[in-house]
């Protein structure tokens, strides 16, 4: 875009009074309120945000509260899982919608895991072959006992399809779907987060004094809170600017 825009002078004034606000956000807010400032294409109003779909408020996020009741024999080796590191891997390994979500309805044909597009899928709850010994891949929520279908984000559907291919999960149906037409990913952002996290953990390990360890610990805590807040801003709260809950639900 070239030339002067009437929003420029006003945005400069407001930015001086609030140094914690990203300048483009107040400008966008004003443009939403004032039609004369809105850029138009093909005489169409701009799409400020993708519409919030009904499943985003009903999305079931699996949670597990489970332990091995039989205990672990002393001869077996235990594997420690890094939950924070695994979360970043999940963030970098999923696709997210690059378009708004469209209603596609249900289908009796379950697609292969690689063909699942980002979005939400309403599925019937499948039977789990290891019930009673290993927790259900959908978690241990009481909803699984009282409901016959739940809305899940696409990575959960991919997991279920992979387990079904292994023969350990019963048949289920996709009853409804809101999906994106195009996909992208967070790989570059995740690669940067992993690098920063590694550097912080290395510095924490090499710290020589209690004060240095405490300072690095605070920096690492701030780092975790930072990327968690970035995902939270994709939700639909009053302070959320992106409002793409399907992006936030994916890695969960």
RAPETA-V302653 format. One record per residue. N is the residue number from 0. SS is DSSP state (@ for helix, = for strand, . for the rest). PSI is psi in whole degrees, -180 to 180 (none if undefined). OMEGA is omega in whole degrees, -180 to 180 (999 if undefined). Layout:
n-><N N>
ss-><SS SS>
psi-><PSI PSI>
omega-><OMEGA OMEGA>
This chain:
n-><0 1 2 3 4 5 6 7 8 9 10 11 12 13 14 15 16 17 18 19 20 21 22 23 24 25 26 27 28 29 30 31 32 33 34 35 36 37 38 39 40 41 42 43 44 45 46 47 48 49 50 51 52 53 54 55 56 57 58 59 60 61 62 63 64 65 66 67 68 69 70 71 72 73 74 75 76 77 78 79 80 81 82 83 84 85 86 87 88 89 90 91 92 93 94 95 96 97 98 99 100 101 102 103 104 105 106 107 108 109 110 111 112 113 114 115 116 117 118 119 120 121 122 123 124 125 126 127 128 129 130 131 132 133 134 135 136 137 138 139 140 141 142 143 144 145 146 147 148 149 150 151 152 153 154 155 156 157 158 159 160 161 162 163 164 165 166 167 168 169 170 171 172 173 174 175 176 177 178 179 180 181 182 183 184 185 186 187 188 189 190 191 192 193 194 195 196 197 198 199 200 201 202 203 204 205 206 207 208 209 210 211 212 213 214 215 216 217 218 219 220 221 222 223 224 225 226 227 228 229 230 231 232 233 234 235 236 237 238 239 240 241 242 243 244 245 246 247 248 249 250 251>
ss-><. . . . . . @ @ @ @ @ @ @ @ @ @ @ . . . . . @ @ @ @ @ @ @ @ @ @ @ . @ @ @ . . . = . . = . . . . . . . . . @ @ @ @ . = . . . . . . . . . . . . . . . . . . . . . . . @ @ @ @ @ @ @ @ @ @ . . = = = . . . = = = . . . = . . . . . @ @ @ . . . = = = = = = . . . = . . . . . . . . . . . . . . @ @ @ @ . . = = = = = @ @ @ @ @ @ @ @ @ @ @ @ . . . = . . . . = = = = = = = . . = = = . @ @ @ @ @ @ @ @ @ @ @ @ @ @ @ @ @ @ @ @ . . . @ @ @ @ @ @ @ @ @ @ @ @ @ @ @ @ @ @ @ @ @ @ @ . . . . . . . . . . . . @ @ @ @ @ @ . .>
psi-><141 167 -177 147 140 -13 -12 -54 -41 -40 -36 -38 -45 -33 -34 -29 -14 92 -11 0 132 125 -34 -26 -47 -38 -45 -39 -42 -38 -32 -36 -24 102 -31 -17 -6 130 141 146 125 36 32 141 147 151 104 -43 152 140 142 123 151 -41 -22 -26 -12 5 129 120 115 138 147 132 82 147 161 109 -25 -10 173 123 148 -23 -12 147 133 142 121 128 133 100 -41 -42 -39 -34 -41 -37 -41 -40 -38 -10 7 161 149 158 130 3 172 161 138 148 123 -8 -175 170 142 -12 115 121 163 154 -41 -16 -1 123 154 145 -156 143 131 120 151 149 119 159 141 126 -25 27 130 -19 -43 137 148 141 -17 5 -170 30 147 -17 -30 -20 -23 -15 153 -14 149 155 131 156 159 -34 -33 -40 -41 -45 -45 -40 -38 -41 -35 -39 -30 -6 18 1 138 172 147 167 149 111 -26 161 141 114 161 154 -24 157 155 -170 174 26 -43 -43 -44 -40 -41 -43 -42 -40 -46 -43 -44 -44 -40 -43 -38 -43 -36 -38 -33 -6 134 -22 162 -39 -42 -41 -39 -42 -45 -34 -40 -39 -40 -40 -42 -37 -48 -42 -31 -52 -25 -40 -35 -42 -37 -32 -9 -9 -161 17 173 -34 -1 121 -37 -44 55 75 -26 -29 -40 -35 -26 -58 -8 none>
omega-><-180 177 -178 180 -176 -178 -171 -175 -178 -178 179 -180 -177 -179 -180 -177 -179 -175 -179 -178 176 -173 -174 -178 175 180 179 179 179 -179 176 -177 -173 -177 -176 179 -173 174 -178 179 -176 179 180 176 -178 172 -178 179 175 179 177 -177 180 -178 -178 179 -178 -174 178 178 -177 174 -178 173 -168 172 -179 -176 -176 -178 -179 178 -178 -179 -179 180 178 178 179 -180 178 -175 -179 178 180 -180 178 177 178 -179 -178 -175 -178 172 175 -178 176 177 175 -180 180 -179 -178 -179 -177 176 178 -179 178 -178 176 -179 -177 -177 -178 179 179 178 -179 180 174 -175 169 -175 -176 175 -179 -173 -175 -180 -179 179 177 -176 179 179 174 178 -178 180 177 179 -179 179 -175 -179 -180 -179 178 172 178 173 -172 178 177 177 179 179 -179 179 178 178 178 177 179 177 -178 -180 -178 179 174 -177 170 -173 -178 -178 168 -174 180 178 -179 -176 173 -178 -180 -171 -179 179 -179 178 178 179 179 -180 179 180 180 -180 179 180 177 179 179 -180 -177 -179 -173 -176 178 -180 180 178 179 180 179 177 178 178 180 177 178 178 -180 179 -179 -178 174 178 178 178 180 -180 176 -178 -170 179 -177 -178 -177 -176 -176 180 171 -177 178 175 -178 -178 -176 -177 -179 999>
